[in-house]
Amino acid sequence: MAALLVMIGVMAIVLSAVMPVWRHESQREKEAEMVFRGQQYVRAIRLYQSRFQTLPPSFDVLVSQRFLRKKFKDPITNDDFQPRFAGQ
Protein backbone atom coordinates (compact mmCIF):
# COMPACT_ATOMS: atom_id res chain seq x y z
CA MET A 1 0.00 0.00 0.00
CA ALA A 2 2.80 2.41 0.88
CA ALA A 3 4.60 1.51 -2.35
CA LEU A 4 1.49 2.40 -4.31
CA LEU A 5 1.28 5.82 -2.64
CA VAL A 6 4.97 6.45 -3.35
CA MET A 7 4.47 5.43 -6.97
CA ILE A 8 1.49 7.78 -7.33
CA GLY A 9 3.54 10.59 -5.77
CA VAL A 10 6.42 9.99 -8.18
CA MET A 11 4.04 9.94 -11.14
CA ALA A 12 2.47 13.22 -10.00
CA ILE A 13 5.90 14.86 -9.78
CA VAL A 14 6.91 13.60 -13.22
CA LEU A 15 3.62 14.77 -14.75
CA SER A 16 3.97 18.21 -13.17
CA ALA A 17 7.41 18.51 -14.77
CA VAL A 18 6.28 17.27 -18.19
CA MET A 19 3.04 19.28 -18.52
CA PRO A 20 4.66 22.71 -19.14
CA VAL A 21 6.93 21.19 -21.80
CA TRP A 22 3.98 19.51 -23.48
CA ARG A 23 1.90 22.71 -23.35
CA HIS A 24 4.78 24.73 -24.85
CA GLU A 25 5.29 22.18 -27.64
CA SER A 26 1.57 22.17 -28.39
CA GLN A 27 1.61 25.99 -28.68
CA ARG A 28 4.61 25.85 -31.03
CA GLU A 29 2.82 23.33 -33.26
CA LYS A 30 -0.27 25.55 -33.43
CA GLU A 31 1.88 28.57 -34.31
CA ALA A 32 3.66 26.64 -37.06
CA GLU A 33 0.31 25.52 -38.46
CA MET A 34 -0.97 29.11 -38.33
CA VAL A 35 2.04 30.29 -40.37
CA PHE A 36 1.45 27.52 -42.93
CA ARG A 37 -2.23 28.40 -43.28
CA GLY A 38 -1.41 32.09 -43.57
CA GLN A 39 1.04 31.30 -46.35
CA GLN A 40 -1.71 29.39 -48.17
CA TYR A 41 -3.94 32.47 -48.05
CA VAL A 42 -1.10 34.70 -49.26
CA ARG A 43 -0.40 32.32 -52.15
CA ALA A 44 -4.08 32.15 -53.12
CA ILE A 45 -4.48 35.94 -53.02
CA ARG A 46 -1.36 36.43 -55.15
CA LEU A 47 -2.55 33.89 -57.73
CA TYR A 48 -5.98 35.51 -57.86
CA GLN A 49 -4.46 38.98 -58.20
CA SER A 50 -2.09 37.77 -60.91
CA ARG A 51 -4.98 36.37 -62.93
CA PHE A 52 -7.58 39.13 -62.46
CA GLN A 53 -5.39 42.18 -61.65
CA THR A 54 -7.51 42.89 -58.56
CA LEU A 55 -7.81 41.62 -55.03
CA PRO A 56 -10.43 38.96 -54.30
CA PRO A 57 -13.65 40.31 -52.77
CA SER A 58 -13.78 37.50 -50.20
CA PHE A 59 -12.13 34.28 -49.12
CA ASP A 60 -15.15 32.39 -50.48
CA VAL A 61 -14.20 33.47 -54.01
CA LEU A 62 -10.73 31.99 -53.51
CA VAL A 63 -12.30 28.66 -52.58
CA SER A 64 -15.00 28.64 -55.27
CA GLN A 65 -12.48 29.44 -58.00
CA ARG A 66 -10.03 26.89 -56.60
CA PHE A 67 -7.22 29.25 -55.67
CA LEU A 68 -7.58 27.93 -52.13
CA ARG A 69 -8.45 24.33 -51.32
CA LYS A 70 -10.70 25.26 -48.39
CA LYS A 71 -11.29 28.02 -45.87
CA PHE A 72 -8.90 27.36 -43.03
CA LYS A 73 -9.57 28.08 -39.38
CA ASP A 74 -7.09 29.84 -37.12
CA PRO A 75 -5.53 26.92 -35.20
CA ILE A 76 -4.99 29.03 -32.08
CA THR A 77 -8.51 30.44 -31.69
CA ASN A 78 -10.30 27.83 -33.84
CA ASP A 79 -12.23 30.67 -35.52
CA ASP A 80 -12.27 31.67 -39.18
CA PHE A 81 -9.42 33.85 -40.36
CA GLN A 82 -10.49 37.46 -40.68
CA PRO A 83 -8.97 39.65 -43.39
CA ARG A 84 -6.90 42.61 -42.20
CA PHE A 85 -6.50 45.52 -44.55
CA ALA A 86 -3.55 47.89 -44.72
CA GLY A 87 -3.96 50.67 -42.19
CA GLN A 88 -6.01 48.64 -39.71
C-alpha positions as CSV (number, residue, x, y, z in Angstrom):
1,M,0.0,0.0,0.0
2,A,2.8,2.4,0.9
3,A,4.6,1.5,-2.3
4,L,1.5,2.4,-4.3
5,L,1.3,5.8,-2.6
6,V,5.0,6.4,-3.3
7,M,4.5,5.4,-7.0
8,I,1.5,7.8,-7.3
9,G,3.5,10.6,-5.8
10,V,6.4,10.0,-8.2
11,M,4.0,9.9,-11.1
12,A,2.5,13.2,-10.0
13,I,5.9,14.9,-9.8
14,V,6.9,13.6,-13.2
15,L,3.6,14.8,-14.8
16,S,4.0,18.2,-13.2
17,A,7.4,18.5,-14.8
18,V,6.3,17.3,-18.2
19,M,3.0,19.3,-18.5
20,P,4.7,22.7,-19.1
21,V,6.9,21.2,-21.8
22,W,4.0,19.5,-23.5
23,R,1.9,22.7,-23.3
24,H,4.8,24.7,-24.8
25,E,5.3,22.2,-27.6
26,S,1.6,22.2,-28.4
27,Q,1.6,26.0,-28.7
28,R,4.6,25.9,-31.0
29,E,2.8,23.3,-33.3
30,K,-0.3,25.6,-33.4
31,E,1.9,28.6,-34.3
32,A,3.7,26.6,-37.1
33,E,0.3,25.5,-38.5
34,M,-1.0,29.1,-38.3
35,V,2.0,30.3,-40.4
36,F,1.5,27.5,-42.9
37,R,-2.2,28.4,-43.3
38,G,-1.4,32.1,-43.6
39,Q,1.0,31.3,-46.4
40,Q,-1.7,29.4,-48.2
41,Y,-3.9,32.5,-48.0
42,V,-1.1,34.7,-49.3
43,R,-0.4,32.3,-52.1
44,A,-4.1,32.2,-53.1
45,I,-4.5,35.9,-53.0
46,R,-1.4,36.4,-55.1
47,L,-2.5,33.9,-57.7
48,Y,-6.0,35.5,-57.9
49,Q,-4.5,39.0,-58.2
50,S,-2.1,37.8,-60.9
51,R,-5.0,36.4,-62.9
52,F,-7.6,39.1,-62.5
53,Q,-5.4,42.2,-61.6
54,T,-7.5,42.9,-58.6
55,L,-7.8,41.6,-55.0
56,P,-10.4,39.0,-54.3
57,P,-13.7,40.3,-52.8
58,S,-13.8,37.5,-50.2
59,F,-12.1,34.3,-49.1
60,D,-15.2,32.4,-50.5
61,V,-14.2,33.5,-54.0
62,L,-10.7,32.0,-53.5
63,V,-12.3,28.7,-52.6
64,S,-15.0,28.6,-55.3
65,Q,-12.5,29.4,-58.0
66,R,-10.0,26.9,-56.6
67,F,-7.2,29.2,-55.7
68,L,-7.6,27.9,-52.1
69,R,-8.5,24.3,-51.3
70,K,-10.7,25.3,-48.4
71,K,-11.3,28.0,-45.9
72,F,-8.9,27.4,-43.0
73,K,-9.6,28.1,-39.4
74,D,-7.1,29.8,-37.1
75,P,-5.5,26.9,-35.2
76,I,-5.0,29.0,-32.1
77,T,-8.5,30.4,-31.7
78,N,-10.3,27.8,-33.8
79,D,-12.2,30.7,-35.5
80,D,-12.3,31.7,-39.2
81,F,-9.4,33.8,-40.4
82,Q,-10.5,37.5,-40.7
83,P,-9.0,39.7,-43.4
84,R,-6.9,42.6,-42.2
85,F,-6.5,45.5,-44.5
86,A,-3.6,47.9,-44.7
87,G,-4.0,50.7,-42.2
88,Q,-6.0,48.6,-39.7
